[in-house]
Amino acid sequence: MSCDSDPYVFSTDTLPNDLRFLPPLANGRLGWKVYNNIMHMGGVYNGEGGHCHRADVPCPLAVKVEVEEPARHTYSLDTHTGIFTHTMSSARVTATQSLYSHRYYSNLMVMEILLVRQVTSEEAVTVKLVSSFTPESKDIDFESGPDYKGGRHIQGQTTTAEFPGGSCPAVHLLWTYIPETLTLPPEQSQARWGFILIVANSLDSAEASFDEGLDLMATGNLRPSHEKAWKELWLQSTVEVTGSESLSKALIGCMFYLLSAFPSIHDTSSSFGGVSPGGLSNGGDGQDYWGHVFWDQDIWMYPGIALFYPKLARAVLEYRVKTIDGAKDNAQRQGLKGLKFPWESAVSGREVCPEDIYGQQEIHINGDVTLAFQHYLYLTEDLSMFREGQGSEVIYGVADYWVSRATWNPQEQKYHLLGVMPPDEYYYNVNNSVYTNTVAKFSLQFAVELADILQHPAPKEWKDVGEHIKIPFDQESQYHPEYDGYIKGHPVKQADTVMLGYPLGLTMSPEIRRNDLEAYEPVTDPSGPAMTWGMFAIGWLELGEAEKAQRLLEKCFSNIQGPFQVWSESSDGSGAVNFLTGMGGFLQAVLFGYTGFRVQKECLAFSPLLPHDISELCVRGVNYLGSQMDWLLRKDDVCIILREQASRDGDAKPYDLVVVLKASGTKIPLTPGQPVTFPREPGYVCKLAWTSSCWPF
């Protein structure tokens, strides 16, 4: 990678040898890996049950530009703007090809080509456009449609529904004709061409979007409207460090690719299809988990995005709400009540995992979904999500499932969850996975809490099972065994028990937290998935050991494949690509580790701690209770700037936000636009809260 002065631009002179690590371009609706002749559309799957996978959609923009004479090549991904550029500089001409998935108009993808003459000449300059596109797909029966305003058109439907009686989505492609060559006439010093591609679910939508694209080109607003949308996103979320260039680039890459997987903040279509581990650019048959949605979305990717973007956080919850009927069906098939969210989800919410054991036993997904809803409520106080938005139906349905799934053990006087698979998938058919039982406990307690807020009668069983579910603990070793019968020292695939402290927030002493970390760190598979070490890093930061945390976090760098900061699931480059789950874990290690942010019912708690090689951490755009603020964490102090303060309960006068220093009880008011700086000491905890002392519903 070239040393670029702008850390937001990833540049190289040569493309990666492994084409899996070409940069993905996505906008929450369409996803594509540059130059690939296959792309994907959110919510478009083919195949029934365990054979369900993202449907391959042919991409007409699979074009490489070639110049006739020797040229110097530069490839750049500008994460400021989400534009990939290939520049060819020869003695006669500079040819620039730009590609992007439009950030605002989500059905639209764009290719632009600019030719600039380098020397005065009476000769024409011609470049070749070499296409690998074919209008065919193994998943969609395409046929040619009539041209529309000069645009080519194919249309088709997927061949097999997700479940018997389900629908097969339609796919329409409309694109401007792409010739085999482009020529810069002798009299011109430069020329520019634009090509658009529309992918939509109906002809009306495709034609309307094509009209919009043509109009944007005619008015010169095609690229500016895209760049403006990315600029708006970056203004609302910035995570930057001073002191480590590699960490800075990694964080920028994580934020860029995660944001690319989410819809526009202006999208009101409710068409968001969730986030899969490899994003929208991957997920075909047998590839990168088939494009399914796992707990990865709710536990790993969601928290870092929710801290900045309430609208995008809500889109994740609305995706789960849309799958309620499928979740009911899953529970009924197990002979149980309530909702059983699938281990692998597509559109319907019915289980589409190819291997039955995961769908049957990895039931912690239910609690993971609930945790995302709880996190959202504490960050936003948006009760409309739970009333009109059916969020309460999710929370209550999960609680009913836990009650019907739990078994009372009279000897221990505890409820057990038998025959489960923990997050550590090396083990199955075990009893009382400590992670599963803890997340079940907390989701039951949240159901009781929400019922009280909404004045809904809560079944007494919710409280009873929540209070008496077994949380395995070894009194002699003073640590949490992963499940009943776990033998200390046995290998572990990935972060599991260490997640009790964060993100679950199970109360425990520093000694027990340390014992858990020390028990599982040496036996965790070094070839396991990338998100694991971020959770260990957060644990050590909680205990004040920043350097140990940093060494663990740096293990993730081997999962980042150059030159475009694309992540692989495993450190040897194997597994899912572009592994958003690993990025989410890495981002959380910084956002919730270095800052110590904890989203709690009464406050946003924080306890900053930076490793020695990081002098500053800047986190801009944190959105808490509708107020936006910027944070600057330094070695010795913290500076908070309240950008915008929300009014409460429709009052014209906003409630006061204050920083409360835990040790002294000192309250430091925040005033919009006025920086507040206060010294910090290792190990202290502050909280950001409304001055109102009660939970304000």
C-alpha positions, 0 to 999 in steps of 0.5 A, a space after each residue: 500500500 502506498 503511504 497516503 496522506 489521507 488515511 481514508 484513501 486506500 491506494 495500491 499499484 497492484 490488485 491483490 492476487 486473491 480476488 476475494 479481497 477486491 473491495 466490496 461496494 454496497 449501499 444496504 440494498 445492492 452489493 458488489 465486489 469490483 470487477 466481479 460479474 456477479 452481484 447481490 440484492 438485499 432480500 433476494 434469495 433462492 432455494 428452499 430451507 437449508 438450500 436457501 442462499 443469496 441469488 446471484 445477479 449478473 452485473 453489467 458493470 463488470 468492465 475493465 478499461 484497457 489502454 493501448 500503450 504501456 501505462 502506470 496503474 493506480 487503484 484507490 478506494 476513497 472511503 470518504 466517498 465510497 468510490 473505487 477508482 482505477 487510473 491508467 496513465 500513459 504517455 498519451 492519455 490518462 484514463 480514469 474508471 470510477 465505480 460506486 453503489 449510490 449511497 442515496 439512491 439504493 437501486 442505482 450503481 454507477 460507472 464513470 470513465 474520464 479520458 484526459 489527453 496528456 499531449 497535444 495530438 491530432 490523433 484520436 485516443 481509444 480505450 477498450 471496455 472489456 466486459 465479463 458480463 453475461 445476462 444469465 444466472 443460475 438462480 434467476 430465470 432471466 429473459 430480455 425485456 424491451 429497451 427503455 429509453 436506450 437502456 437494456 432490460 432483463 427480467 426474471 424470478 428466482 427459481 425456488 421459494 424459501 419455503 413451500 408456498 412462499 414467493 419467488 422475488 422478481 428482479 429487473 435490471 435496466 442499464 445504459 448500453 456499454 460499448 466495446 470502445 470509447 474514443 477521445 476525438 482529436 480535437 478534444 482534450 478530455 471527455 467523460 462518459 457515465 453508465 448507470 445500472 438499476 436493479 429493482 423488484 418491479 418494472 415500475 420501480 426499475 423504470 422510475 429509478 432509471 428515469 431518476 438516474 438519467 435526470 441526475 446525469 443530465 443535471 450533473 448531480 449523479 456523483 455529487 448526490 452520492 458524495 453528499 450522502 457519504 459526507 452526511 454519514 461521516 459527519 455523524 460518525 467518526 472514530 479516529 486515533 492519534 498514535 497508530 496509523 495501522 489502528 487508524 486505517 483499520 477503524 476507518 475500514 471497519 466503519 466504512 464497510 459496516 456503514 456500507 451494509 446498512 441502508 441510507 439514513 433517508 430510506 423509508 422503504 422498510 426493505 432492509 434485509 439484514 446484515 450477513 457476515 460477508 455483507 451483500 457483496 458475498 453470499 451465493 450458493 456455498 459462499 460466506 454463509 449463503 448470505 444468511 443473517 446470524 447473531 453476528 448482526 445483533 451482537 457484533 455489528 449492531 452496537 457500534 452502529 447504534 451508538 451513532 445512528 438510531 435510524 439504522 439501529 431501528 432498521 435492524 430491529 424492524 428486520 427482526 419484526 418482519 420475521 416474527 411469523 417465521 419465528 413463531 413457526 420455528 418455535 411451534 416446530 420445536 413444540 414450544 411457545 413464543 418466538 424462536 428466531 432462526 440461527 440462520 435467517 433470510 427473508 421469512 424468519 424460518 430456519 434456513 441453516 443447512 445443518 439442523 443441529 445449529 437451528 435446534 440447539 444454538 438458541 442463544 440467538 433469541 437472547 441476542 435479538 432481545 439484547 439489541 432491542 434493549 440496547 436501543 431503548 436505553 439509547 433512544 427511549 423510543 417507545 414507538 418501536 415497542 408499541 406501534 413497531 411491534 418490538 414488544 411482540 418480539 420481547 414477549 414472544 422470546 420470554 414465552 419461548 424461554 419459559 416453555 424451553 426451561 426445565 425445573 430441576 428440583 435438586 438444584 431448585 433452578 431452571 435448566 436449559 438442556 441440550 443446547 449449543 453455546 456460542 463456542 460451536 465445538 460443543 453441542 447437546 450440552 446443558 446450561 451453557 453459561 452464555 445462553 442461560 445468562 442471555 435468557 435471564 436478562 431477556 426475561 428480566 427485560 420483558 418484565 421491565 418493558 411490560 411494566 413500562 407499557 402497562 402490560 400484564 407480565 406472566 409471573 413465569 417470566 420473573 420466576 424463570 428469570 430469577 431462578 435460571 441456573 448460571 453455572 459457577 465453579 466455587 473452587 476455581 472462582 470462574 464460570 465454566 462454559 457449561 455443565 461438565 465443561 473441563 477447564 483447559 479444554 479448547 474453545 472455538 471463539 469468545 463465549 464465557 468472556 462475553 458475560 462481562 461485556 456485552 451481557 453485563 453480568 455482575 461479577 467481581 474483578 477477581 472472577 472477571 480476571 479468572 474467566 479471561 485467564 481460563 479461556 484466553 490460552 485455550 481459544 483457537 488461534 485460528 478461530 473467527 476474528 471477532 473473538 480477541 476484541 472481547 478479550 481486549 474489552 475484558 482486560 481494559 475493564 481490569 485496567 490492563 491496557 497494554 495486555 488488551 492492546 496485544 490481543 487486539 493487535 491479533 486482529 491485524 492479521 485478519 485484515 487483508 491489504 490493500 483495501 482493508 478487507 477482513 477475512 474470517 480467519 487469520 490465514 485468509 480463509 473463511 468468510 470475506 468481507 468479514 463484517 462480524 470481525 470488524 464489528 468486534 474490533 470496532 466495539 473493542 475501541 468504542 466500548 473498550 477504550 472509552 468504557 462506554 456501557 449503555 445502561 438503563 439510567 445512563 451512558 456510563 464511561 471509563 476511558 483507558 488508552 494504551 501507551 501508543 494511543 495519545 488521543 481517541 476522537 469519537 464524534 457523533 455519539 447519539 444518546 437520548 436524541 442528543 449528539 456529542 463529540 468525545 475527545 479522550 486523552 491520557 489525562 483528561 476527557 473533553 465532551 462537546 454537546 453538538 445538539 441537545 434533544 427536547 424531552 416529552 415535547 417540551 420546548 426546553 430541553 432537559 439537562 444532560 450532565 456528566 456525573 463523576 462517580 467518586 465525588 458525585 460532582 455534576 458537570 452540566 453540558 451546554 450545546 457548543 461549549 466544550 467541557 474538559 475534566 481530568 481523569 484518573 485510571 479506574 474511575 467511572 463517570 456517567 452521562 445522564 439526565 438530571 431527572 432522577 427517575 427513569 423518564 417514561 
